[in-house]
Amino acid sequence: MKFWKKFGWFMLGLVPGIAVFWWQMLASAVGIGIYSVLRGMEAAASGIQMDVNSPEFEQYTNQITADFMSGASYSILMFVVYIGYLVMFGLWFWLMFCRKKPTGNWKQVLKPQRIAGIIGGGIAIQFALSVALTTLLPLFPKVMESYSEIMNTLGSESVLMIICVCLLAPIGEELIFRGLTFRIMKKGIPWQAALIVQALLFGVYHLNLVQGIYAALLGLLLGYCAHRYGSVLPGILLHMAVNSSSYLVGLVLTDSMELVPMIIVGVVALAAAIGFLYLTVKGVKAKEFIPAEAQSIPAS
């Protein structure tokens, strides 16, 4: 394959990540605009008038933005954003990879040992990650404060936000980064290089240092699963397990837990994650596409 053709595939692989940011900015701008208009109408109906050049008006607009980001409106925005992911990137993925030929060994994930590996691995990863963050973040107060603000917003227990975190985000993000970015880039560069690039993009996508670091590491794992199976399904299920179990961590890792027991929990969780993830990929051969009639579940 000529250099420019390979380079073209690599550049095309960057497009989904760029499109994500444009869609997020567009949806956020429209959402905040609508919310600001509604708040302005409420203020006008109450007889409140302000000079647009006054400091009070600037404070008022800042407060509107803060209220939007912390209230039910933000949950609605995120729901719209993720539905957009499913429509845009799901259609792109289907047209490019699924319309004419079946993909990968996705049926193998239905084996009980692999379902157990995915669910157990996701829960164990979340516990190991939570212990690491709880132990290390206090050493960096400013980073911890910024990260806590983001998690308080995403950790909302509203129905819409729970649906976004546990269901829509895993599907949409896997379609974008493992379904499109990774798979397209593999046409132009070695799969190992594509694996690293998509993981880094997945980290950047989260737009904050702490999430970016662990998202990039998780992206390597999700990308490897996608490569082994030739399918995004195992990664979607694992991603769902990781995100969903974030709501369970607080029941075990309480604020009153001492450091030593917490570290023990973290070590056990890390060991369990390794064991469960081994079950997830054991016996699965890396095949991008195989004919439908040749798909079978091996005896391993």
N, C-alpha and C positions, 0 to 999 in steps of 0.2 A: 504493500500500500504506500502510495506516495506521501511525502511529508505533509503537503498542504491538505491532503484529504484527512490525514490523522489529526492535523491541527484543527481542521474544521469540525471534526467530531468533538474534540476537546472543548472548543469554544461553544459549540451547541450545548454541551453538558453544563455550561455555566448559566445558560439562559433560564432554567427553572428557578435557580436561586435568585437571580436578578428580578425575575417576574414576581417572586414572593414579596420582595421589599416594595415594589411598585404597587402591588395589590394591597399590602398592609397600609402604606401611606395614603392611598386613595380612599380606602374604607375608613381609616381613622379621620382623615380630613372631612369626609362627608358626615361621619358620625358626630364629631365634635361640632361641626357647623350646624347640624340639625338641632343638637342639644343646646347650643348657644342661642339659637333663634327662639327655641321654646322657653328657655330661661329669660331671655330678653322680653318676650311677650308677657310672661308672668310678672316681671318687674314693672313693665309699663302699665299693666292692669292694676298693680298695687300703687301706682302713682310715683314710682321711684324714677328719678331722672338724674343722669350724670353726664358731665362733660367728658367727651371721648379723649380729651387731652389731659385730664386730671389724673393724679396718682391713684385716686379712689377707683377710677375706671379700670386701670391696669390691675389693681388688686382684685377687683371684681372678676375680670376675665381669667386671672390666674386661679381664682377660687372655683370658677366654673369648670376649668380644665381638671382641677384636683377632684372635684365632686364627680365629674364624668368618669375619671379613671378608677374611682373607689366605689362607685355605686352600681346599681343594676344595669345602667346603660353600658358599662364596660363589658358586662357579661353578654349582653345582646350583640355588641360589636364583635367580640371574639367568636360568638356563634356564627355571625354572618361571614367573618373572615374564613373560618374553617369550612363552612359550607361552600364558600368560593373555591377553596383548595380542592374539595372533592369534585366539583363541577369542572373546573378548568384543567387541573392536573390529572384528574381521573380520566377525563376524555382524551387528553393528550397521550397518556399512558396506554389506554385501550387502543387508540388509533395506531400508535407506533409499534406496540409489542404484542397485543392480544387479539387484534381483529382477525388476522389471517392464520395464526398458528398458536397452539397451546404452549405455555411456557413452563419450563422447569419441572422439578420434582415435588411440587407443592402438596400432592396427595400424601407424601410420606410423613407430613407433619401430623396427620391424623392418627398415627400410631400412639398408643397410650403412654409409652415411655417418653415420647417427644412432647406430648401435651403436658405431662408432668414436669419435664425439663424446662419448658417455656414458662409455665406458671410459677414453679418453684424458683427458677432462676430469676425471674422478674422481681419476685418478692425479696429474695436474698440480696439482689443488687441494690434495691431501694434501701434495705436496712443497712447494708455495708456503707453505702453512700451517705446516709443520714448520720451514721456514727462518725464518719470521717469529717463531715461538715460541722457537726456539733462539737467535735474535738478541736478542729483546726481553726475555724472561723473566729473564735474569741481572741485569737492571737492577732487578728487584723480588724480592729473595731470599725473602721470606716467602710471596709469591704463588707463586713457583716451587716452593717446598718443598711447599705444599699441593697444587698441581697435579700434582707428580711422584708424590706418594703415591696420588692417584686413578688416574693413568695406569699406575702399577705394578700396581695391582689389576686394572684393565680390560685391561692388556696381557698378562695371563697367557696362556701358550701351551698351557693345557689344552685338550683337544678341545672340551669344552662351551663354554668362553669364546670360542674362535675361532668356533664355530657361532653363538653369540649376537651377537658383534660384526659378523661378516661377512654373516650371513644373517637371523637372527631380528630383531635390532634395526632394520635398515633397513625390513623389511616392517612390523613393528609400529608403529614411529614414524611412518612415512608414512601408514599407515591412520589413526592418531590425529590427526596435525596437518594433513596435507594432504588426506587422504581425508574426514575428518569435520569437524574444527574449521574449516578454510578453506572447504570447500564449503558447510557449514551457514551460516557467517557471511556468505557472499556473497549469501544470500537476504535479508539484512537491511541490509547496508551495502555501499558500493562495493567492488569486488574489490581495489582498491589498498589500501584501509583494512584489509580482511580479510587481505590478504597480510602487512601489517606486524604486525597483532595476532597471527596464528598464529606468525610468526617470533619475536616477543618471548616468547610462551608456550613455544616450543620451546627458547629460551635459558634461561628460568627453570627448565624441566623438568630441566636438567642440574645445577642446584643448586651450581654453583661459578662464580666470576667469569670465569675464563679460558675454560672450555668454554662458558659461557653466551654470551660475546661472539661467538666464532666459530660457535657453533651457530645463533645468531640470524641471522648473515650468511648461513650456509649455508641456513637456513630460507627466506630471501628467494628464493634461487636455486631451491630445490626447489619452493617455492610457485609461482613463475613458470612452471616447467616443467609443474606440475600444471594451471595455468590455460591454458597454450597448448595442451596436449594434451587437456584435459578428462579426465585419467586420472592415477592415482597410479603407473602402471607405470614411466614414464620416471624419476620421482623415486626409486622403489625401486631401480632399476638403478644410477642415479647414486650414491645413498646407499651401495649395496653396494660400488661401485667406490672411493669415498672411504674407507670403513671398512677394506676389505680391503687397500688399498695402504698402510695404516699399518704393516703388518707388513713392507713392503719398504723403507720409508724408511731404516731403520738400516743397510741394506746400502750405501747411497750416502752418506748424511749421517753420517759417522763422527765420533767425538770429536776426532780428529786434524785434521779439515778446518779450514783457515784461514778467517778471516772473509770475505775478498774472494771466494774461490771459492764459498763458501756463498751469499753475496749474489747472485753471478752465477747460480747454480743457481736461486735463488728468483725472480729476474727472468725467466729463461727459462721456468720453470714457470708463472709468472703469465701470461706471454704465450701459452704453449701452452694454458693453461686457457681463456683468452678465445677462442682460435681453435677449440678443440674444442667448447666450449659453443655457439659460433655454429652449428656443424654440427648440434648437437642440436636447435636450435629453428628453423633455417632452413626456411622454406616451410610451417611448421605454423600453421594458423589457430586462433585461440582459439574453441573451440566446446565448450560444456558437455555437450550431448547431441545426437546425430544418429541418425537411424533406421539400423537395421542395413543395409538395402538401399542406403543412400546412402553408407556408409563405403567409401572408396577411397583408394588411395595416389597422391597427385599426382605429376606427372612431375618436379617440382622437385628 
